[in-house]
Amino acid sequence: MRWLVPLALLAVLAGCANGATKQPNPSPVAATTTAPPSGPAAIFGWQDPDVAESSGLAAGPNGLLWTVNDAGNQPVVYGVNDKGETVDRIRAGTEQTDWEDVAVANGHIYVADTGDAYSENKQSGAGLRREIAVLRLALPSQPAAAEATELVTWRARFPSPYVPNVESILVEPKTEQVYLVTKIEQPGKPAEVWTFPSKPSTTNVNQLRRVATLNKTKLSGGAWSPDGRLLALRDATTAYVWKAGASPDLAEVFTHPPTDIPLPPQRQGEGMTFSEDGHALLVSSEGRGSEVWRVPLPQPE
């Protein structure tokens, strides 16, 4: 019995010593919340099942993001909060052909009905598109879930009789000049940048003018930073960011090499916008419940 007590005491003391030197493993959640991630991070998934084929993304005031579905869906612009919840729905017209991108500038929302709608037209026998359109509507000051106000439609044609597939719209934030960028599938063939007249007609078909080319393929989304300093285009894996300057001449801008920003893997990455503070890109994907990611931009030293 004399040895039982000391042995028990030694066991207790050894346990205390081990407890004093070992620390519990930190919680992964705590680690991510105490310090913001320096790399890409998913910020939410679409909560609304109606946002099934998000093809464009635009940041607006008050932290809202705006998105649209592409061909075969209702002509609705969805306002989404930072949890991925739809807090506004704006119906813009009665139908859409192939909405591919969205932009916000100077109190307006721009919707690019510019896709070639190839699959839908093939199934219906409608043939190739001959015209595209850009819609402009008022950006609501607060969620209203209503019909679009101040809605105008700018119909447009390319010089060639067919409509190339266009999935990127760029709207200069000060002048609201609208640019469209073609999506080229064939390697070695340059993408083309087209623009509307400075005062587009709402009654006649506008003739688009080519202003630049760039050696990029499969571009699926674009955005201009809120301060006008940067513009960006994306494909499935990479965002390309250019310095735009105060009075951008896109023919000159696109002669300079962009900064390449790797993007996180996505189911079918399409949409892209600058964050409201201009410090990051936000990128979206088609698919119900798919995630929107925040991708930090390199900050100037």
C-alpha positions in Angstrom: 0.0 0.0 0.0 2.9 2.4 0.7 3.7 2.3 -3.1 0.1 2.8 -4.3 -0.2 6.4 -3.1 3.0 7.7 -4.6 2.3 5.9 -7.9 -1.1 7.5 -8.0 0.3 10.9 -7.2 2.9 10.5 -10.0 0.2 9.7 -12.5 -1.8 12.8 -11.5 1.3 15.0 -11.7 2.2 13.6 -15.1 -1.3 14.3 -16.4 -1.1 17.9 -15.1 2.2 18.4 -16.7 1.0 17.1 -20.1 -2.1 19.4 -19.9 0.1 22.4 -19.2 2.3 21.9 -22.2 -0.4 20.8 -24.8 -2.7 23.5 -26.3 -6.0 22.6 -28.0 -5.9 22.7 -31.8 -7.3 26.1 -33.0 -10.7 26.0 -34.6 -10.5 26.5 -38.4 -13.5 28.8 -38.2 -11.8 31.0 -35.6 -8.7 31.1 -37.7 -10.6 32.4 -40.7 -12.6 35.0 -38.7 -9.8 36.5 -36.8 -7.8 37.5 -39.9 -9.3 38.1 -43.3 -8.0 35.8 -46.0 -5.3 37.2 -48.3 -6.4 35.0 -51.2 -9.7 34.2 -52.9 -12.6 33.4 -50.6 -16.2 32.3 -51.3 -18.5 34.9 -49.8 -21.9 33.2 -50.4 -23.9 30.9 -52.6 -27.0 31.9 -54.4 -30.0 31.3 -52.1 -32.7 31.9 -54.7 -33.5 28.8 -56.8 -34.6 31.2 -59.6 -31.0 32.4 -59.9 -30.1 29.2 -61.8 -27.9 30.5 -64.7 -26.2 33.6 -63.5 -24.4 35.0 -66.5 -23.5 38.4 -65.3 -22.6 40.3 -62.1 -22.5 44.0 -61.1 -21.9 45.7 -57.8 -24.3 48.5 -56.9 -24.6 50.9 -54.0 -25.4 49.7 -50.4 -23.6 46.4 -50.9 -26.1 44.9 -53.3 -25.0 42.8 -56.2 -27.1 42.5 -59.4 -27.3 39.4 -61.6 -29.2 38.1 -64.6 -29.9 34.6 -66.0 -29.2 33.9 -69.6 -31.3 32.5 -72.5 -34.5 30.6 -71.7 -35.2 32.5 -68.5 -37.4 35.3 -67.4 -36.4 38.9 -68.1 -35.6 39.7 -64.5 -32.7 41.5 -62.8 -32.0 40.1 -59.3 -30.7 42.3 -56.5 -28.8 40.1 -54.0 -27.4 40.9 -50.5 -24.2 39.8 -49.0 -25.8 36.5 -47.8 -26.8 35.5 -51.3 -30.5 36.3 -50.6 -32.6 37.9 -53.3 -33.9 41.2 -51.9 -35.2 42.8 -55.2 -36.5 41.6 -58.5 -36.9 44.0 -61.4 -38.8 42.9 -64.5 -37.4 44.5 -67.6 -39.8 43.9 -70.5 -41.7 40.8 -71.4 -39.0 38.6 -72.8 -35.3 38.1 -73.4 -33.3 36.4 -76.1 -30.0 35.8 -74.4 -29.0 38.0 -71.5 -25.2 37.6 -71.0 -23.9 40.4 -68.7 -24.9 43.3 -66.5 -23.3 46.5 -65.4 -24.1 49.5 -63.1 -23.1 53.1 -63.7 -24.4 56.5 -62.7 -27.7 55.3 -61.3 -28.5 52.9 -64.1 -28.4 49.2 -64.7 -27.3 47.9 -68.1 -28.3 44.5 -69.4 -26.5 43.0 -72.4 -29.0 40.9 -74.4 -26.1 40.0 -76.7 -25.6 36.3 -76.7 -26.0 34.3 -79.9 -28.7 32.1 -78.3 -27.3 29.3 -80.5 -28.8 26.3 -78.7 -32.2 27.9 -78.2 -32.4 29.1 -81.8 -31.3 25.7 -83.1 -34.0 23.9 -81.1 -36.7 26.4 -82.2 -35.6 26.7 -85.8 -35.4 30.5 -85.5 -32.1 30.7 -87.2 -29.2 33.0 -86.3 -29.7 36.3 -84.6 -29.6 39.4 -86.7 -29.7 42.0 -84.0 -28.6 42.4 -80.4 -29.8 44.8 -77.7 -28.7 46.6 -74.6 -31.3 47.6 -72.0 -30.9 50.5 -69.6 -33.1 50.9 -66.6 -33.1 53.0 -63.4 -31.2 51.6 -60.4 -33.7 51.6 -57.6 -32.9 53.6 -54.5 -34.4 50.8 -52.3 -35.8 47.3 -53.1 -39.1 47.6 -54.8 -39.7 44.3 -56.6 -41.5 46.0 -59.5 -41.4 46.7 -63.2 -38.3 48.5 -64.5 -38.5 52.3 -64.6 -36.9 54.5 -67.2 -36.5 51.5 -69.3 -34.9 52.0 -72.8 -33.8 49.5 -75.3 -31.0 50.1 -77.8 -31.2 47.7 -80.7 -28.0 47.2 -82.6 -26.4 45.4 -85.6 -22.9 44.5 -86.5 -21.6 45.2 -90.0 -21.7 41.5 -90.9 -25.1 39.9 -91.3 -24.5 37.5 -88.4 -24.3 38.2 -84.7 -21.1 37.1 -83.0 -21.5 35.8 -79.4 -21.0 38.6 -77.0 -20.9 37.9 -73.2 -19.1 41.0 -71.8 -20.3 44.5 -71.4 -18.1 47.4 -70.3 -19.8 50.7 -69.3 -17.4 53.6 -68.6 -18.6 54.9 -65.2 -18.5 58.7 -66.0 -19.7 58.9 -69.6 -21.7 55.7 -69.6 -20.3 54.8 -73.0 -21.1 51.2 -73.7 -18.7 48.7 -75.1 -19.2 45.0 -76.1 -16.6 42.3 -76.3 -17.0 39.2 -78.4 -16.4 35.7 -77.1 -14.1 33.9 -79.5 -13.8 30.1 -79.3 -11.0 29.6 -81.9 -7.4 30.0 -80.7 -5.5 32.6 -82.7 -8.5 34.6 -83.6 -8.7 38.0 -81.7 -11.7 39.1 -79.7 -13.2 42.3 -80.9 -14.4 45.4 -78.9 -17.4 47.2 -80.3 -19.2 50.4 -79.2 -22.5 52.2 -79.7 -22.9 55.7 -80.9 -22.4 58.3 -78.2 -26.1 58.9 -78.2 -27.8 55.6 -79.1 -31.1 55.7 -80.8 -34.1 54.2 -79.0 -36.2 54.1 -82.2 -33.8 53.0 -85.0 -31.3 50.1 -85.1 -27.9 51.4 -84.0 -24.8 50.5 -86.1 -22.0 49.2 -83.9 -18.4 50.4 -84.5 -15.3 48.3 -83.8 -12.7 50.1 -81.7 -10.2 47.5 -80.7 -9.1 43.9 -80.8 -7.3 41.8 -78.2 -5.7 38.4 -78.3 -8.0 36.7 -75.8 -10.4 33.8 -76.3 -13.5 32.6 -74.4 -14.1 35.9 -72.6 -17.3 35.5 -70.6 -17.6 38.7 -68.5 -16.3 42.2 -68.0 -16.4 45.2 -65.7 -15.1 48.7 -65.2 -13.9 49.8 -61.7 -16.2 52.4 -60.0 -13.5 55.1 -60.1 -12.8 54.4 -63.8 -9.1 53.5 -63.3 -9.3 49.8 -64.2 -11.2 47.6 -66.5 -11.2 43.8 -66.5 -12.3 40.8 -68.6 -12.4 37.2 -67.6 -12.4 33.7 -69.0 -12.9 30.4 -67.1 -9.6 30.5 -65.2 -8.2 34.1 -65.3 -9.2 37.7 -65.0 -7.2 40.2 -67.1 -7.0 43.7 -65.6 -5.9 46.8 -67.5 -5.2 50.4 -66.4 -7.8 52.6 -68.2 -6.8 56.1 -67.3 -8.9 59.3 -67.1 -9.9 59.4 -70.8 -9.7 55.8 -72.0 -9.0 55.0 -75.6 -9.6 51.3 -75.6 -7.6 50.8 -78.8 -4.6 52.1 -76.9 -5.5 50.5 -73.5 -5.6 47.0 -75.0 -2.1 47.4 -76.6 -0.7 47.1 -73.1 -0.3 43.7 -71.4 -2.8 43.2 -68.6 -2.2 41.9 -65.1 -3.3 38.3 -64.9 -5.3 37.3 -61.8 -5.9 33.6 -61.3 -9.5 32.8 -60.5 -10.8 30.0 -58.3 -12.3 26.9 -60.0 -16.0 27.4 -60.8 -18.7 25.2 -62.3 -19.2 27.6 -65.2 -17.6 30.9 -64.4 -19.2 33.8 -66.2 -19.9 36.9 -64.2 -17.4 39.4 -62.8 -17.5 42.8 -61.2 -15.3 45.1 -59.1 -16.2 45.3 -55.4 -17.7 48.5 -54.3 -14.4 49.7 -52.8 -12.5 48.6 -55.9 -10.1 46.5 -54.0 -11.2 43.1 -55.3 -13.0 41.3 -58.1 -16.2 39.4 -57.4 -16.8 36.4 -59.7 -19.9 34.3 -60.2 -20.9 31.0 -61.9 -23.9 29.5 -63.5 -25.7 26.8 -61.4 -28.2 26.9 -58.6 -26.5 27.5 -55.3 -23.1 28.2 -56.9 -20.7 30.4 -55.0 -19.7 34.0 -55.5 -16.0 34.5 -54.8 -14.0 37.6 -53.7 -10.6 37.8 -55.4 -8.3 40.5 -54.0 -6.5 42.7 -56.4 -2.8 43.6 -56.0 -2.6 46.9 -54.3 -0.2 49.6 -55.6 2.9 50.1 -53.4 
